[in-house]
Amino acid sequence: MHERHEIFNKLQGETLVRKGLFDRYNERPLLRILPELNVIKIGGHGIIDYGRDVVLPLVDEIGALSKEHQLMIITGGGVRVRHIMDIGLDLGMPTGVLAELTSKISEQNAMMMATLLAPYKAKRIHTSDLLELPTLLGMGALPVTHGTPPYGLYEHPSERTNGGIPPHRTDTGAFLAAEVLGARSCILAKNVDGLYDKHPLKYPDAELIPEITASELIAMDMEDLVLERKLVELMLECRNIKKVQIVNGHKPGMITQAIKGEKVGTIIRAE
């Protein structure tokens, strides 16, 4: 067998799976591309599906915030995702195909939000445009994109659903975008005041959890959550985003308070 051709580098001869290699690079400082950016995820099911009475006041609040803060708006899918997912699951579609189908819905919502935010210099972007954000923000634009991560047909099979519902959806996509950009914050706007110990719309005695760590939340193994489980799991491995804040997007001013650093809604910390 001929010797493998090598280019001299510090990883020469590595398999890239050796545990010691990960330890060596664990403390390597990461570049934060946009350390002042606030990533705001607007839920599809919890916000956009409610229509003008909820969405338009939120548009005004975001527009006002964009004049003083760096923002990126990320949209979820909502009820139409559940409809196409139901059909796809019934027809036996693979996880990757379901991910492709559902991404089209969150893209539709991004288009609508970008149109509504047009008076505030909104710019509809795609996930491949993330590295254009420093230029766009420098020009005063307000970037809007959809939250489905671009795994597409390569989406991971889900452990919980035996290869069915894609585990990386729009909450997770917003978190991953914030992490790779080294953003200042990641805020999820929902239709409830935050994370509860049980479903607040089903159980009147549900109690709000104002603050919790990702590991504590995973250990609770709750039947239902207001955000995707995969996001919570990823928080254990994150380097830049050390907290995610959930606020009620139906209440004007909640996003503003979160950006100001106030303890509203629920704060989930990485550790």
C-alpha beads as a LAMMPS data file, in Angstrom:
LAMMPS data file: protein, C-alpha beads

271 atoms
270 bonds

1 atom types
1 bond types

-500.0 500.0 xlo xhi
-500.0 500.0 ylo yhi
-500.0 500.0 zlo zhi

Masses

1 110.0

Atoms # bond

1 1 1 0.000 0.000 0.000
2 1 1 1.339 3.433 -0.918
3 1 1 1.792 6.005 1.843
4 1 1 -1.043 8.479 2.143
5 1 1 -0.254 11.975 0.868
6 1 1 -0.259 14.469 3.752
7 1 1 -0.177 18.241 3.995
8 1 1 1.687 19.347 7.109
9 1 1 -0.695 20.598 9.807
10 1 1 -1.407 20.122 13.509
11 1 1 -4.146 17.571 12.723
12 1 1 -1.893 15.482 10.509
13 1 1 -2.543 11.789 11.106
14 1 1 -5.639 12.441 13.260
15 1 1 -8.831 10.466 12.771
16 1 1 -10.943 13.452 13.959
17 1 1 -12.865 11.160 16.312
18 1 1 -10.244 10.638 19.026
19 1 1 -11.464 11.877 22.429
20 1 1 -8.116 13.407 23.319
21 1 1 -8.292 15.615 20.248
22 1 1 -11.606 17.097 21.387
23 1 1 -10.142 17.802 24.809
24 1 1 -7.198 19.613 23.259
25 1 1 -9.440 22.029 21.355
26 1 1 -12.162 22.355 23.971
27 1 1 -10.927 25.677 25.359
28 1 1 -10.128 27.213 21.991
29 1 1 -11.651 30.713 21.835
30 1 1 -14.408 31.077 19.249
31 1 1 -14.976 34.109 17.068
32 1 1 -18.274 35.811 17.855
33 1 1 -19.355 37.209 14.513
34 1 1 -22.214 39.368 15.853
35 1 1 -21.914 39.682 19.640
36 1 1 -24.590 42.423 19.814
37 1 1 -27.193 40.546 17.786
38 1 1 -30.533 39.611 19.358
39 1 1 -32.147 36.590 17.694
40 1 1 -35.929 36.669 18.102
41 1 1 -37.890 33.568 17.143
42 1 1 -41.552 34.295 16.344
43 1 1 -43.599 31.153 16.827
44 1 1 -45.851 29.983 14.031
45 1 1 -48.376 28.076 16.118
46 1 1 -48.123 30.463 19.078
47 1 1 -47.958 33.834 17.288
48 1 1 -48.402 34.013 13.509
49 1 1 -51.414 31.689 13.340
50 1 1 -53.352 34.142 15.550
51 1 1 -53.362 36.727 12.764
52 1 1 -53.403 40.509 12.801
53 1 1 -54.558 41.059 16.399
54 1 1 -51.382 39.450 17.719
55 1 1 -48.942 39.872 14.855
56 1 1 -49.369 43.571 14.035
57 1 1 -48.630 44.888 17.577
58 1 1 -45.573 42.613 17.579
59 1 1 -44.454 44.060 14.241
60 1 1 -44.642 47.571 15.702
61 1 1 -42.635 46.532 18.763
62 1 1 -39.961 44.808 16.688
63 1 1 -39.784 47.748 14.316
64 1 1 -39.200 50.168 17.181
65 1 1 -36.554 47.896 18.694
66 1 1 -34.728 47.598 15.365
67 1 1 -33.908 51.317 15.474
68 1 1 -31.740 50.852 18.572
69 1 1 -30.737 47.172 18.595
70 1 1 -29.332 44.603 16.187
71 1 1 -32.106 42.088 15.542
72 1 1 -32.665 39.023 13.430
73 1 1 -36.204 37.659 13.186
74 1 1 -36.698 33.921 12.736
75 1 1 -40.106 32.411 12.038
76 1 1 -41.718 29.129 12.955
77 1 1 -44.252 27.111 10.996
78 1 1 -47.431 26.556 12.977
79 1 1 -50.676 24.810 12.176
80 1 1 -49.795 24.226 8.512
81 1 1 -46.692 22.306 9.594
82 1 1 -48.882 20.035 11.679
83 1 1 -51.168 19.463 8.715
84 1 1 -48.408 18.502 6.252
85 1 1 -46.648 16.474 8.959
86 1 1 -49.844 14.504 9.590
87 1 1 -50.173 13.658 5.903
88 1 1 -46.471 12.821 5.561
89 1 1 -46.447 10.549 8.605
90 1 1 -49.590 8.795 7.390
91 1 1 -47.905 8.144 4.043
92 1 1 -44.718 6.862 5.671
93 1 1 -42.449 9.685 4.533
94 1 1 -38.828 9.456 5.809
95 1 1 -37.667 12.005 8.389
96 1 1 -35.629 13.935 5.817
97 1 1 -38.600 14.305 3.482
98 1 1 -40.739 15.553 6.373
99 1 1 -38.046 18.123 7.172
100 1 1 -38.094 19.332 3.555
101 1 1 -41.879 19.608 3.569
102 1 1 -42.139 21.496 6.844
103 1 1 -39.385 23.967 5.956
104 1 1 -41.569 25.360 3.188
105 1 1 -44.170 26.432 5.752
106 1 1 -41.788 28.372 7.976
107 1 1 -40.423 30.015 4.806
108 1 1 -43.933 31.249 3.991
109 1 1 -44.183 32.825 7.431
110 1 1 -40.776 34.472 6.984
111 1 1 -41.980 35.995 3.737
112 1 1 -45.079 37.409 5.440
113 1 1 -43.115 38.798 8.400
114 1 1 -40.544 40.397 6.082
115 1 1 -43.367 42.027 4.136
116 1 1 -45.018 43.362 7.286
117 1 1 -41.668 44.682 8.534
118 1 1 -40.845 46.346 5.206
119 1 1 -41.293 49.868 6.651
120 1 1 -38.421 49.030 9.020
121 1 1 -36.013 47.996 6.213
122 1 1 -36.698 44.296 6.584
123 1 1 -34.672 42.026 4.322
124 1 1 -35.828 38.467 3.676
125 1 1 -32.767 36.212 3.793
126 1 1 -32.059 32.497 3.542
127 1 1 -29.962 30.364 5.866
128 1 1 -27.119 30.469 3.360
129 1 1 -27.025 34.262 3.791
130 1 1 -26.087 34.271 7.494
131 1 1 -22.532 35.416 6.828
132 1 1 -23.943 38.443 4.979
133 1 1 -25.525 39.697 8.195
134 1 1 -22.669 42.010 9.295
135 1 1 -22.993 43.876 5.992
136 1 1 -26.795 43.910 6.051
137 1 1 -26.947 45.135 9.641
138 1 1 -24.313 47.766 8.854
139 1 1 -26.629 49.039 6.125
140 1 1 -29.488 49.286 8.598
141 1 1 -31.421 46.250 7.359
142 1 1 -33.612 44.064 9.562
143 1 1 -32.956 40.436 8.495
144 1 1 -35.840 37.958 8.539
145 1 1 -35.478 34.237 7.880
146 1 1 -37.217 30.965 8.643
147 1 1 -36.167 28.715 11.493
148 1 1 -36.036 25.220 9.994
149 1 1 -32.349 24.177 10.098
150 1 1 -30.950 23.289 6.665
151 1 1 -30.471 19.582 7.360
152 1 1 -33.160 18.889 4.776
153 1 1 -33.012 15.330 3.492
154 1 1 -30.098 14.688 5.869
155 1 1 -32.202 15.391 8.969
156 1 1 -31.422 13.127 11.930
157 1 1 -33.905 10.333 12.611
158 1 1 -35.682 10.996 15.879
159 1 1 -34.966 8.699 18.825
160 1 1 -38.376 9.344 20.337
161 1 1 -40.504 8.778 17.240
162 1 1 -38.554 5.961 15.581
163 1 1 -37.515 8.025 12.581
164 1 1 -40.655 10.138 12.279
165 1 1 -41.031 13.770 13.314
166 1 1 -37.815 15.742 12.623
167 1 1 -36.133 16.609 15.949
168 1 1 -34.486 19.788 14.623
169 1 1 -37.302 22.253 14.022
170 1 1 -37.623 26.029 14.223
171 1 1 -36.850 26.634 17.928
172 1 1 -33.687 24.599 17.432
173 1 1 -32.897 26.419 14.196
174 1 1 -33.122 29.798 15.942
175 1 1 -30.789 28.568 18.669
176 1 1 -28.263 27.151 16.200
177 1 1 -28.244 30.399 14.211
178 1 1 -27.679 32.412 17.393
179 1 1 -24.892 30.054 18.459
180 1 1 -22.968 30.139 15.185
181 1 1 -23.219 33.928 15.007
182 1 1 -22.154 34.360 18.632
183 1 1 -25.288 36.400 19.286
184 1 1 -26.038 38.365 22.423
185 1 1 -29.393 36.699 23.065
186 1 1 -31.886 34.121 21.830
187 1 1 -35.513 34.935 22.633
188 1 1 -38.487 32.691 21.837
189 1 1 -41.867 34.438 21.565
190 1 1 -44.713 32.046 22.402
191 1 1 -48.393 32.216 23.338
192 1 1 -47.778 31.553 27.049
193 1 1 -45.854 33.416 29.734
194 1 1 -43.004 30.909 29.720
195 1 1 -42.205 27.345 30.712
196 1 1 -44.635 25.681 33.123
197 1 1 -44.387 22.489 35.145
198 1 1 -47.324 21.186 33.071
199 1 1 -49.424 22.389 30.159
200 1 1 -50.924 25.730 31.328
201 1 1 -53.775 25.663 28.821
202 1 1 -54.911 22.256 30.089
203 1 1 -54.176 22.508 33.811
204 1 1 -55.262 25.650 35.713
205 1 1 -52.894 24.824 38.590
206 1 1 -49.801 24.810 36.332
207 1 1 -46.936 26.850 37.817
208 1 1 -44.536 29.037 35.881
209 1 1 -40.848 28.117 36.109
210 1 1 -39.011 31.479 36.074
211 1 1 -35.501 30.014 35.778
212 1 1 -33.993 26.567 35.288
213 1 1 -30.864 24.940 33.882
214 1 1 -30.900 22.741 30.802
215 1 1 -29.742 19.702 32.760
216 1 1 -32.459 20.234 35.394
217 1 1 -35.104 20.487 32.691
218 1 1 -33.892 17.330 30.957
219 1 1 -33.922 15.464 34.286
220 1 1 -37.583 16.431 34.841
221 1 1 -38.507 14.440 31.700
222 1 1 -41.751 16.400 31.336
223 1 1 -44.616 15.083 29.244
224 1 1 -44.972 18.388 27.387
225 1 1 -42.713 21.370 26.794
226 1 1 -43.225 24.830 25.322
227 1 1 -40.008 24.483 23.299
228 1 1 -38.277 21.699 21.408
229 1 1 -36.410 19.094 23.478
230 1 1 -33.527 19.089 21.010
231 1 1 -32.799 22.748 21.772
232 1 1 -32.492 21.952 25.485
233 1 1 -30.141 19.055 24.741
234 1 1 -27.965 21.243 22.512
235 1 1 -27.611 23.813 25.274
236 1 1 -25.391 21.334 27.126
237 1 1 -22.869 21.582 24.280
238 1 1 -23.143 25.258 23.343
239 1 1 -20.210 27.663 23.539
240 1 1 -21.755 31.087 22.891
241 1 1 -25.439 31.051 23.847
242 1 1 -25.592 30.425 27.577
243 1 1 -29.288 31.122 28.022
244 1 1 -32.563 31.059 26.117
245 1 1 -35.472 33.235 27.210
246 1 1 -39.134 32.381 26.581
247 1 1 -41.634 35.243 26.647
248 1 1 -45.295 35.807 25.820
249 1 1 -45.501 37.425 22.399
250 1 1 -49.187 38.191 22.946
251 1 1 -48.238 40.758 25.582
252 1 1 -46.733 43.934 24.119
253 1 1 -43.391 44.880 25.652
254 1 1 -42.256 41.419 26.712
255 1 1 -39.627 41.132 23.975
256 1 1 -38.425 44.642 24.766
257 1 1 -38.010 43.742 28.428
258 1 1 -36.105 40.581 27.532
259 1 1 -33.692 42.489 25.290
260 1 1 -33.110 44.940 28.142
261 1 1 -32.037 42.006 30.291
262 1 1 -35.069 41.900 32.544
263 1 1 -36.130 38.593 34.104
264 1 1 -39.459 38.076 32.379
265 1 1 -40.954 34.795 31.217
266 1 1 -38.628 31.828 31.678
267 1 1 -34.855 31.782 31.431
268 1 1 -33.221 28.437 30.621
269 1 1 -29.506 28.490 31.378
270 1 1 -26.900 26.207 29.859
271 1 1 -25.497 25.392 33.309

Bonds

1 1 1 2
2 1 2 3
3 1 3 4
4 1 4 5
5 1 5 6
6 1 6 7
7 1 7 8
8 1 8 9
9 1 9 10
10 1 10 11
11 1 11 12
12 1 12 13
13 1 13 14
14 1 14 15
15 1 15 16
16 1 16 17
17 1 17 18
18 1 18 19
19 1 19 20
20 1 20 21
21 1 21 22
22 1 22 23
23 1 23 24
24 1 24 25
25 1 25 26
26 1 26 27
27 1 27 28
28 1 28 29
29 1 29 30
30 1 30 31
31 1 31 32
32 1 32 33
33 1 33 34
34 1 34 35
35 1 35 36
36 1 36 37
37 1 37 38
38 1 38 39
39 1 39 40
40 1 40 41
41 1 41 42
42 1 42 43
43 1 43 44
44 1 44 45
45 1 45 46
46 1 46 47
47 1 47 48
48 1 48 49
49 1 49 50
50 1 50 51
51 1 51 52
52 1 52 53
53 1 53 54
54 1 54 55
55 1 55 56
56 1 56 57
57 1 57 58
58 1 58 59
59 1 59 60
60 1 60 61
61 1 61 62
62 1 62 63
63 1 63 64
64 1 64 65
65 1 65 66
66 1 66 67
67 1 67 68
68 1 68 69
69 1 69 70
70 1 70 71
71 1 71 72
72 1 72 73
73 1 73 74
74 1 74 75
75 1 75 76
76 1 76 77
77 1 77 78
78 1 78 79
79 1 79 80
80 1 80 81
81 1 81 82
82 1 82 83
83 1 83 84
84 1 84 85
85 1 85 86
86 1 86 87
87 1 87 88
88 1 88 89
89 1 89 90
90 1 90 91
91 1 91 92
92 1 92 93
93 1 93 94
94 1 94 95
95 1 95 96
96 1 96 97
97 1 97 98
98 1 98 99
99 1 99 100
100 1 100 101
101 1 101 102
102 1 102 103
103 1 103 104
104 1 104 105
105 1 105 106
106 1 106 107
107 1 107 108
108 1 108 109
109 1 109 110
110 1 110 111
111 1 111 112
112 1 112 113
113 1 113 114
114 1 114 115
115 1 115 116
116 1 116 117
117 1 117 118
118 1 118 119
119 1 119 120
120 1 120 121
121 1 121 122
122 1 122 123
123 1 123 124
124 1 124 125
125 1 125 126
126 1 126 127
127 1 127 128
128 1 128 129
129 1 129 130
130 1 130 131
131 1 131 132
132 1 132 133
133 1 133 134
134 1 134 135
135 1 135 136
136 1 136 137
137 1 137 138
138 1 138 139
139 1 139 140
140 1 140 141
141 1 141 142
142 1 142 143
143 1 143 144
144 1 144 145
145 1 145 146
146 1 146 147
147 1 147 148
148 1 148 149
149 1 149 150
150 1 150 151
151 1 151 152
152 1 152 153
153 1 153 154
154 1 154 155
155 1 155 156
156 1 156 157
157 1 157 158
158 1 158 159
159 1 159 160
160 1 160 161
161 1 161 162
162 1 162 163
163 1 163 164
164 1 164 165
165 1 165 166
166 1 166 167
167 1 167 168
168 1 168 169
169 1 169 170
170 1 170 171
171 1 171 172
172 1 172 173
173 1 173 174
174 1 174 175
175 1 175 176
176 1 176 177
177 1 177 178
178 1 178 179
179 1 179 180
180 1 180 181
181 1 181 182
182 1 182 183
183 1 183 184
184 1 184 185
185 1 185 186
186 1 186 187
187 1 187 188
188 1 188 189
189 1 189 190
190 1 190 191
191 1 191 192
192 1 192 193
193 1 193 194
194 1 194 195
195 1 195 196
196 1 196 197
197 1 197 198
198 1 198 199
199 1 199 200
200 1 200 201
201 1 201 202
202 1 202 203
203 1 203 204
204 1 204 205
205 1 205 206
206 1 206 207
207 1 207 208
208 1 208 209
209 1 209 210
210 1 210 211
211 1 211 212
212 1 212 213
213 1 213 214
214 1 214 215
215 1 215 216
216 1 216 217
217 1 217 218
218 1 218 219
219 1 219 220
220 1 220 221
221 1 221 222
222 1 222 223
223 1 223 224
224 1 224 225
225 1 225 226
226 1 226 227
227 1 227 228
228 1 228 229
229 1 229 230
230 1 230 231
231 1 231 232
232 1 232 233
233 1 233 234
234 1 234 235
235 1 235 236
236 1 236 237
237 1 237 238
238 1 238 239
239 1 239 240
240 1 240 241
241 1 241 242
242 1 242 243
243 1 243 244
244 1 244 245
245 1 245 246
246 1 246 247
247 1 247 248
248 1 248 249
249 1 249 250
250 1 250 251
251 1 251 252
252 1 252 253
253 1 253 254
254 1 254 255
255 1 255 256
256 1 256 257
257 1 257 258
258 1 258 259
259 1 259 260
260 1 260 261
261 1 261 262
262 1 262 263
263 1 263 264
264 1 264 265
265 1 265 266
266 1 266 267
267 1 267 268
268 1 268 269
269 1 269 270
270 1 270 271
